[in-house]
Amino acid sequence: MKQIDEISLTDFDTDISAFKKVDLLVAVKSFDLQSIRKRYLDSRQRSKTGSVSRRAPSIGGLVLLSIERGIIMHQSIIAKLREPRGIDIIDRQISISSENRIYVFNKNSNLPMTIDHPWLSYIHTVRFNNKGDRILVSSSGLDIILEFELENGECIWEWLAWENGFDTGFDPVNNVEFRLTRSKQKAKIFIENGIDYNLITNPQNDHLPTAMRTAFINTAEYDSNGDILATLFHSGSVIRINKNNLSWINIIKGLSKPHGCSTYSNTYIVTDTAHGQIIIFDSKKQIQLSFRKEPGKPDSMEDLEWLQTSCVSDKTIITVDSNRSQLTFLDIKEQKKMHITYNPEWAIQDIVILDQNSISLLPVIRQHF
């Protein structure tokens, strides 16, 4: 039986000397967090959280933060673009998502490679494979995960939630259950059986608001064994998908609106968003680290938590705490922490740690946008 340790962040000592200087590239979905919070608070009156109508994409940006000795020593907006959420770095490449398009910058070109696909919608994450020749994308707006070859931009693999056990949705406006499909043949069967359905044949025009998605995939990540990990917002779970036969299993359940999921060595880190905790686990042990007793939230969020995602560098975990507008640096072994407060109007979606190779790409990104 797996050992489970529950720890409160209040047990950690604040120690800025425990953390090295770091340069972060931050994806800010919107520079108007208050509007997003209002929509979220309004949506909590329904049984399934999320918008019931499609909103116009926000203008967000990529921000460079240089953090040293417990403060932001330098910050600059590298680019402004439409709803950037996912970023990733490997070697001399940076990938960025912008609502329904992917950009890949590398050292050998002044122009990015762009990837467009009809099933890309409200992209949440982009992840390079270990070789840096493929990219995995969570297309949250249409409940699908796609993998692309970077040599030619070709889509070589996909996993659509509706065709793999997650086809049942709920319309909170009409208070009815329905099935989602892209198959006209399946739609015909639904008609014959008197089942309400939503047929998506033109994904670029047939948009799904958050509440009417069936899975709402927030993260797709390469697992170390060649499978795919995905966090599912609506079911509160992390699943492992077999790339060969598309079957899946739950590896953790009982989460609330999970977002980030990442691996390092044989360890997993999951951001249990609305429960206000990060979960670190391997085959033998699980640590549940709670932020719930930490101060610093606005009055409107007093009873709510929202941890967006986490990234790892050496022994340091960095977590985006949206309701406190903080980046929290953690040394789990030594039980040290450091809070870095950022602009409270930033809706940060993703963060990556920059090295000298990736920093050299920032002028190229700035010039393009």
C-alpha positions as CSV (number, residue, x, y, z in Angstrom):
1,M,0.0,0.0,0.0
2,K,1.3,3.4,-1.0
3,Q,2.5,5.7,1.9
4,I,0.6,9.0,1.8
5,D,2.1,12.0,3.7
6,E,-0.1,15.2,4.1
7,I,1.9,18.3,4.6
8,S,0.9,22.0,5.0
9,L,2.9,24.7,3.4
10,T,2.7,26.5,6.7
11,D,5.2,24.0,8.1
12,F,7.9,25.2,5.6
13,D,10.4,27.9,6.6
14,T,10.6,31.0,4.4
15,D,14.2,31.2,3.3
16,I,15.2,33.1,0.2
17,S,18.8,32.0,0.5
18,A,17.7,28.4,-0.3
19,F,16.9,29.3,-3.9
20,K,19.2,30.2,-6.8
21,K,18.7,33.0,-9.3
22,V,16.4,32.0,-12.1
23,D,15.0,33.4,-15.3
24,L,11.5,32.4,-16.2
25,L,9.4,32.8,-19.3
26,V,5.8,33.2,-18.3
27,A,2.7,32.7,-20.5
28,V,0.1,35.2,-19.4
29,K,-3.3,34.3,-20.9
30,S,-4.8,37.7,-20.1
31,F,-3.7,40.9,-18.5
32,D,-7.2,41.3,-17.0
33,L,-7.5,38.6,-14.3
34,Q,-10.5,40.3,-12.6
35,S,-12.7,39.6,-15.6
36,I,-11.7,36.0,-15.6
37,R,-12.4,35.7,-11.9
38,K,-15.9,37.2,-12.3
39,R,-16.7,34.6,-14.9
40,Y,-15.5,31.8,-12.7
41,L,-17.4,33.0,-9.7
42,D,-20.6,33.3,-11.8
43,S,-20.0,29.8,-13.1
44,R,-19.9,28.3,-9.6
45,Q,-23.6,28.7,-9.4
46,R,-24.0,25.8,-11.8
47,S,-23.3,22.1,-11.2
48,K,-20.6,22.0,-13.9
49,T,-18.1,24.8,-13.6
50,G,-17.2,26.7,-16.8
51,S,-18.6,29.2,-19.3
52,V,-21.8,28.3,-21.1
53,S,-21.1,30.7,-24.1
54,R,-17.9,31.2,-26.1
55,R,-16.0,34.3,-25.1
56,A,-13.8,36.3,-27.3
57,P,-10.1,35.3,-26.9
58,S,-8.0,37.6,-24.7
59,I,-4.8,39.4,-25.6
60,G,-2.1,38.1,-23.4
61,G,1.7,37.9,-23.6
62,L,5.0,36.3,-22.8
63,V,6.8,37.9,-19.9
64,L,10.5,37.4,-18.9
65,L,11.0,37.4,-15.1
66,S,14.5,37.4,-13.6
67,I,14.2,36.4,-9.9
68,E,17.1,36.7,-7.4
69,R,17.3,37.1,-3.6
70,G,13.6,36.8,-3.2
71,I,12.5,39.6,-5.6
72,I,11.8,40.2,-9.3
73,M,15.0,41.9,-10.4
74,H,13.8,42.4,-13.9
75,Q,10.6,41.9,-15.9
76,S,9.7,42.7,-19.5
77,I,7.0,41.8,-21.9
78,I,8.6,39.9,-24.7
79,A,5.5,39.6,-26.9
80,K,1.8,40.3,-26.9
81,L,-0.4,37.7,-28.7
82,R,-3.8,36.1,-28.6
83,E,-4.4,33.9,-25.5
84,P,-1.0,32.3,-25.0
85,R,-1.3,29.4,-22.6
86,G,1.3,26.7,-23.3
87,I,5.1,27.1,-23.6
88,D,7.9,24.6,-23.6
89,I,11.7,24.6,-24.1
90,I,14.2,22.0,-25.2
91,D,17.7,22.6,-26.3
92,R,17.6,25.5,-28.8
93,Q,13.8,25.5,-29.3
94,I,10.9,27.3,-27.7
95,S,7.3,26.4,-28.5
96,I,4.3,28.7,-27.8
97,S,0.6,28.2,-28.2
98,S,-1.7,31.1,-29.2
99,E,-5.4,30.0,-28.9
100,N,-5.5,27.7,-32.0
101,R,-2.0,28.0,-33.4
102,I,1.4,26.7,-32.4
103,Y,4.7,28.5,-33.0
104,V,8.1,26.8,-32.7
105,F,11.2,29.0,-32.6
106,N,14.7,27.6,-33.0
107,K,18.2,29.0,-33.3
108,N,18.6,28.3,-36.9
109,S,15.8,30.5,-38.2
110,N,14.5,34.1,-37.8
111,L,11.0,32.9,-38.5
112,P,9.0,30.4,-36.5
113,M,7.5,27.2,-37.7
114,T,3.7,27.5,-37.4
115,I,1.4,24.6,-37.0
116,D,-2.3,24.9,-37.8
117,H,-4.9,22.1,-37.6
118,P,-8.7,22.2,-37.7
119,W,-8.9,20.4,-34.3
120,L,-6.7,23.0,-32.5
121,S,-8.9,25.1,-30.2
122,Y,-8.1,26.8,-26.9
123,I,-4.7,25.0,-26.7
124,H,-3.6,24.6,-23.1
125,T,-0.2,22.9,-23.2
126,V,2.6,22.1,-25.7
127,R,5.3,19.6,-24.8
128,F,8.4,18.6,-26.8
129,N,9.4,14.9,-26.7
130,N,12.9,14.0,-25.5
131,K,14.4,14.3,-28.9
132,G,12.8,17.6,-29.7
133,D,11.4,16.4,-33.0
134,R,7.8,16.0,-32.0
135,I,5.3,18.1,-30.0
136,L,2.3,17.0,-28.0
137,V,-0.6,19.4,-27.7
138,S,-3.7,19.5,-25.5
139,S,-6.5,21.0,-27.6
140,S,-8.8,21.7,-24.7
141,G,-11.6,23.4,-26.6
142,L,-12.3,20.2,-28.5
143,D,-11.3,17.5,-25.9
144,I,-8.5,16.2,-28.1
145,I,-4.8,15.5,-27.8
146,L,-2.7,15.8,-30.9
147,E,1.0,15.0,-31.7
148,F,2.9,16.6,-34.5
149,E,6.1,15.9,-36.4
150,L,8.2,19.1,-36.3
151,E,10.0,18.3,-39.5
152,N,6.8,18.8,-41.6
153,G,4.1,19.8,-39.1
154,E,2.2,16.7,-39.9
155,C,-0.3,15.3,-37.3
156,I,0.8,11.7,-36.5
157,W,-1.3,10.8,-33.5
158,E,-4.5,11.8,-31.8
159,W,-6.7,10.9,-28.9
160,L,-10.2,12.3,-28.9
161,A,-12.0,12.0,-25.5
162,W,-15.4,11.5,-27.2
163,E,-14.3,8.3,-28.9
164,N,-12.6,6.9,-25.8
165,G,-15.2,6.9,-23.0
166,F,-15.8,10.6,-22.5
167,D,-18.7,11.4,-24.8
168,T,-21.4,12.4,-22.3
169,G,-21.8,16.1,-21.8
170,F,-24.3,18.3,-19.9
171,D,-26.0,21.5,-21.1
172,P,-26.4,23.6,-17.9
173,V,-28.7,26.1,-19.8
174,N,-31.2,23.5,-20.9
175,N,-30.5,21.1,-18.1
176,V,-30.1,18.1,-20.4
177,E,-27.5,15.5,-20.9
178,F,-26.2,14.9,-24.4
179,R,-23.5,13.0,-26.4
180,L,-20.7,14.6,-28.3
181,T,-19.5,13.0,-31.6
182,R,-17.7,13.9,-34.8
183,S,-19.2,10.8,-36.6
184,K,-22.3,11.2,-38.7
185,Q,-22.9,7.4,-38.4
186,K,-22.8,7.7,-34.6
187,A,-25.2,10.7,-34.7
188,K,-27.6,8.5,-36.7
189,I,-27.5,5.9,-34.0
190,F,-28.2,8.6,-31.4
191,I,-31.2,9.7,-33.4
192,E,-32.6,6.2,-33.7
193,N,-32.3,5.8,-29.9
194,G,-33.8,9.1,-29.0
195,I,-30.5,10.4,-27.5
196,D,-29.7,14.1,-27.5
197,Y,-26.4,14.8,-29.2
198,N,-24.1,17.5,-30.6
199,L,-22.4,16.6,-33.9
200,I,-19.1,18.5,-34.5
201,T,-18.3,18.3,-38.2
202,N,-16.7,21.7,-38.6
203,P,-14.4,22.1,-35.6
204,Q,-13.2,25.5,-36.6
205,N,-16.8,26.9,-36.4
206,D,-18.5,24.5,-34.0
207,H,-17.2,25.8,-30.7
208,L,-17.7,24.2,-27.3
209,P,-17.8,26.4,-24.2
210,T,-16.1,25.1,-21.1
211,A,-19.2,23.7,-19.4
212,M,-20.2,21.6,-22.5
213,R,-16.9,19.9,-23.0
214,T,-16.9,16.3,-21.8
215,A,-13.3,15.9,-20.5
216,F,-11.7,19.4,-20.7
217,I,-8.1,18.3,-21.1
218,N,-5.9,20.8,-19.3
219,T,-2.5,19.1,-19.8
220,A,-1.0,16.4,-22.1
221,E,2.4,15.2,-21.1
222,Y,4.8,12.5,-22.3
223,D,5.3,9.8,-19.7
224,S,8.8,8.3,-19.3
225,N,7.5,4.9,-20.6
226,G,6.3,6.3,-23.9
227,D,2.6,6.7,-22.9
228,I,0.7,10.0,-22.5
229,L,-0.5,11.6,-19.3
230,A,-3.5,13.9,-19.3
231,T,-5.3,15.9,-16.6
232,L,-9.1,16.0,-17.0
233,F,-10.8,19.1,-15.5
234,H,-14.3,17.7,-15.3
235,S,-13.6,14.3,-13.9
236,G,-10.9,15.4,-11.5
237,S,-8.4,12.8,-12.6
238,V,-5.1,12.1,-14.2
239,I,-5.1,9.3,-16.8
240,R,-2.4,7.4,-18.6
241,I,-3.1,6.8,-22.3
242,N,-1.5,3.9,-24.2
243,K,-0.3,5.4,-27.4
244,N,-0.6,2.2,-29.3
245,N,-4.2,1.2,-28.7
246,L,-5.6,4.4,-27.1
247,S,-6.8,2.6,-24.0
248,W,-6.4,4.5,-20.7
249,I,-6.3,4.0,-17.0
250,N,-6.7,6.4,-14.0
251,I,-3.5,6.9,-12.1
252,I,-5.0,9.4,-9.7
253,K,-8.6,10.4,-9.0
254,G,-10.5,12.7,-6.6
255,L,-8.9,15.9,-7.7
256,S,-10.7,19.2,-8.2
257,K,-10.2,20.9,-11.6
258,P,-6.7,19.7,-12.1
259,H,-4.3,21.5,-14.4
260,G,-0.6,20.9,-14.5
261,C,1.0,17.5,-14.6
262,S,4.7,16.8,-15.2
263,T,7.3,14.0,-14.7
264,Y,10.9,13.9,-13.7
265,S,12.8,10.7,-13.3
266,N,10.1,8.3,-12.0
267,T,8.2,10.9,-10.1
268,Y,5.0,12.7,-11.0
269,I,3.8,16.2,-9.9
270,V,0.1,17.0,-10.3
271,T,-1.4,20.4,-9.5
272,D,-4.7,19.8,-7.8
273,T,-6.0,23.2,-8.7
274,A,-9.2,23.9,-6.6
275,H,-8.2,21.7,-3.7
276,G,-5.1,24.0,-3.3
277,Q,-2.5,21.3,-3.2
278,I,0.3,19.8,-5.3
279,I,0.6,16.0,-5.3
280,I,4.1,14.5,-5.7
281,F,4.1,10.7,-6.1
282,D,5.9,7.6,-7.4
283,S,5.1,3.9,-7.1
284,K,5.8,3.8,-3.3
285,K,5.0,7.2,-1.8
286,Q,2.7,10.2,-2.2
287,I,3.1,13.7,-0.8
288,Q,0.1,16.0,-0.7
289,L,1.3,19.5,0.0
290,S,-1.5,21.9,0.9
291,F,-1.5,25.7,0.3
292,R,-4.9,26.2,2.0
293,K,-3.7,27.8,5.2
294,E,-1.4,30.3,3.4
295,P,-2.4,34.0,3.7
296,G,-2.6,36.5,0.9
297,K,-5.9,35.9,-1.0
298,P,-8.3,38.7,-1.9
299,D,-11.6,38.7,0.0
300,S,-13.6,37.5,-3.1
301,M,-11.4,34.3,-3.1
302,E,-11.3,33.8,0.7
303,D,-12.7,30.2,0.5
304,L,-11.3,29.3,-2.9
305,E,-8.0,28.0,-4.1
306,W,-6.5,28.0,-7.6
307,L,-3.1,26.5,-8.2
308,Q,-2.5,26.7,-11.9
309,T,0.6,24.6,-12.6
310,S,4.1,23.7,-11.4
311,C,7.5,23.2,-13.0
312,V,10.6,21.6,-11.7
313,S,14.3,22.6,-11.7
314,D,16.8,20.4,-9.9
315,K,15.4,20.2,-6.4
316,T,13.1,23.2,-6.7
317,I,9.4,23.1,-7.6
318,I,7.8,26.4,-8.7
319,T,4.0,26.6,-8.4
320,V,1.7,29.3,-9.9
321,D,-0.7,30.3,-7.1
322,S,-3.3,32.4,-9.0
323,N,-5.5,33.4,-6.1
324,R,-2.5,34.9,-4.2
325,S,-0.8,36.2,-7.3
326,Q,2.4,34.4,-6.3
327,L,5.1,32.1,-7.6
328,T,5.9,29.8,-4.8
329,F,9.3,28.2,-4.8
330,L,9.6,24.9,-2.8
331,D,12.4,22.7,-1.6
332,I,10.4,19.7,-0.4
333,K,13.3,17.8,1.2
334,E,14.5,20.8,3.2
335,Q,11.0,22.2,3.7
336,K,12.0,25.6,2.5
337,K,9.7,28.1,0.6
338,M,9.9,31.5,-1.0
339,H,7.0,33.5,-2.3
340,I,7.4,35.9,-5.3
341,T,4.4,38.3,-5.8
342,Y,3.6,39.2,-9.4
343,N,1.2,41.6,-11.0
344,P,-2.3,40.7,-9.7
345,E,-3.9,41.4,-13.1
346,W,-1.9,38.6,-14.7
347,A,-3.6,35.3,-15.5
348,I,-0.5,33.1,-15.7
349,Q,-1.1,29.8,-17.4
350,D,2.4,28.2,-17.8
351,I,6.0,28.8,-16.8
352,V,9.4,27.5,-18.0
353,I,12.9,28.0,-16.8
354,L,15.2,29.6,-19.3
355,D,18.9,28.8,-19.9
356,Q,21.4,30.8,-22.0
357,N,20.4,29.0,-25.2
358,S,16.7,29.7,-24.8
359,I,17.3,33.3,-23.6
360,S,19.1,33.9,-26.9
361,L,15.8,33.2,-28.7
362,L,13.8,35.9,-27.0
363,P,14.9,38.7,-29.4
364,V,13.6,36.5,-32.3
365,I,10.3,36.0,-30.5
366,R,10.0,39.7,-29.8
367,Q,10.8,40.6,-33.4
368,H,8.2,38.2,-34.8
369,F,5.2,39.4,-32.6
